[in-house]
Amino acid sequence: MLFNLNLLKKQNKMNNLFEIRYSPRALSDKEIDNSIIEDIFAIAGSSPSSFNSQPWRFLILDKSNVLYNKVLSTMSNFNQGWAKNASKLIVTLARNKYEHNGKNYKHSFYDLGQSVAYMTLRALEHGIYIRQMGGFDSEKLTELLNVDSWKCK
Ligand SMILES: Cc1cc2nc3c(=O)[nH]c(=O)nc-3n(C[C@H](O)[C@H](O)[C@H](O)COP(=O)(O)O)c2cc1C
């Protein structure tokens, strides 16, 4: 979803992204510039993580991507109803083990969540809303993507 940044600036509401953030289901499929996507994910990647391991990966899909329909099909019917209107679907993945020592990475979902929070607020600065989703079959999607050592969240 996109909103009118200039209007918000005029109303002086841009100062507090925390207050204007919410999770709309009414979404627009308006195209987003690649430079904006790059900026949002650069910020997501700059968030803190245990041992600075950055245990996240983001799969950014639009309707032209071969994986788009497969990803959509792992969602509950209700979630498919609103998610199919979004201009991007983002699959988030977290690493199971630390790269440097192979031990279980018990903080990886925590780290991923924090990164998504960064992403969400940076997107909002660009006038883009993100709605997160747990209502999909995480096991099925992880299997479908065939990603060893990673889990879709
Ligand atoms: C981990 C997580 C899972 C969520 N799963 C869903 C979901 O499956 N479907 C949905 O419509 N919203 C989902 N949401 C969005 C929440 O319902 C929403 O953030 C919450 O109601 C608070 O509303 P707000 O974000 O507008 O403040 C999820 C949010 C999070 C953080």
The ligand as an SDF file (V2000), in Angstrom:
LIG
                    3D

 31 33  0  0  0  0  0  0  0  0999 V2000
    4.3140  -12.9690   13.1160 C   0  0  0  0  0  0  0  0  0  0  0  0
    3.0620  -12.3190   12.5650 C   0  0  0  0  0  0  0  0  0  0  0  0
    2.1280  -13.1120   11.9190 C   0  0  0  0  0  0  0  0  0  0  0  0
    0.9800  -12.5090   11.3540 C   0  0  0  0  0  0  0  0  0  0  0  0
    0.1240  -13.2950   10.6390 N   0  0  0  0  0  0  0  0  0  0  0  0
   -0.9060  -12.7170    9.9890 C   0  0  0  0  0  0  0  0  0  0  0  0
   -1.7330  -13.4940    9.1220 C   0  0  0  0  0  0  0  0  0  0  0  0
   -1.5310  -14.6920    8.9120 O   0  0  0  0  0  0  0  0  0  0  0  0
   -2.7420  -12.8620    8.4830 N   0  0  0  0  0  0  0  0  0  0  0  0
   -3.0010  -11.5220    8.6640 C   0  0  0  0  0  0  0  0  0  0  0  0
   -3.9430  -11.0160    8.0390 O   0  0  0  0  0  0  0  0  0  0  0  0
   -2.2300  -10.7680    9.4700 N   0  0  0  0  0  0  0  0  0  0  0  0
   -1.1800  -11.3120   10.1270 C   0  0  0  0  0  0  0  0  0  0  0  0
   -0.3540  -10.5480   10.9000 N   0  0  0  0  0  0  0  0  0  0  0  0
   -0.6340   -9.1180   11.0830 C   0  0  0  0  0  0  0  0  0  0  0  0
   -1.2040   -8.8780   12.4720 C   0  0  0  0  0  0  0  0  0  0  0  0
   -2.5210   -9.3860   12.5540 O   0  0  0  0  0  0  0  0  0  0  0  0
   -1.1570   -7.3820   12.8070 C   0  0  0  0  0  0  0  0  0  0  0  0
    0.1570   -6.9400   12.8350 O   0  0  0  0  0  0  0  0  0  0  0  0
   -1.8030   -7.1390   14.1720 C   0  0  0  0  0  0  0  0  0  0  0  0
   -3.1900   -7.3740   14.1110 O   0  0  0  0  0  0  0  0  0  0  0  0
   -1.5800   -5.7220   14.6900 C   0  0  0  0  0  0  0  0  0  0  0  0
   -2.0850   -4.7910   13.7780 O   0  0  0  0  0  0  0  0  0  0  0  0
   -1.1740   -3.6160   13.2220 P   0  0  0  0  0  0  0  0  0  0  0  0
    0.0590   -4.2430   12.6410 O   0  0  0  0  0  0  0  0  0  0  0  0
   -2.0400   -2.9080   12.2250 O   0  0  0  0  0  0  0  0  0  0  0  0
   -0.8180   -2.7510   14.3920 O   0  0  0  0  0  0  0  0  0  0  0  0
    0.7690  -11.1200   11.4950 C   0  0  0  0  0  0  0  0  0  0  0  0
    1.7160  -10.3290   12.1540 C   0  0  0  0  0  0  0  0  0  0  0  0
    2.8560  -10.9150   12.6770 C   0  0  0  0  0  0  0  0  0  0  0  0
    3.8880  -10.0380   13.3600 C   0  0  0  0  0  0  0  0  0  0  0  0
  1  2  1  0
  2  3  1  0
  2 30  2  0
  3  4  2  0
  4  5  1  0
  4 28  1  0
  5  6  2  0
  6  7  1  0
  6 13  1  0
  7  8  2  0
  7  9  1  0
  9 10  1  0
 10 11  2  0
 10 12  1  0
 12 13  2  0
 13 14  1  0
 14 15  1  0
 14 28  1  0
 15 16  1  0
 16 17  1  0
 16 18  1  0
 18 19  1  0
 18 20  1  0
 20 21  1  0
 20 22  1  0
 22 23  1  0
 23 24  1  0
 24 25  2  0
 24 26  1  0
 24 27  1  0
 28 29  2  0
 29 30  1  0
 30 31  1  0
M  END
$$$$
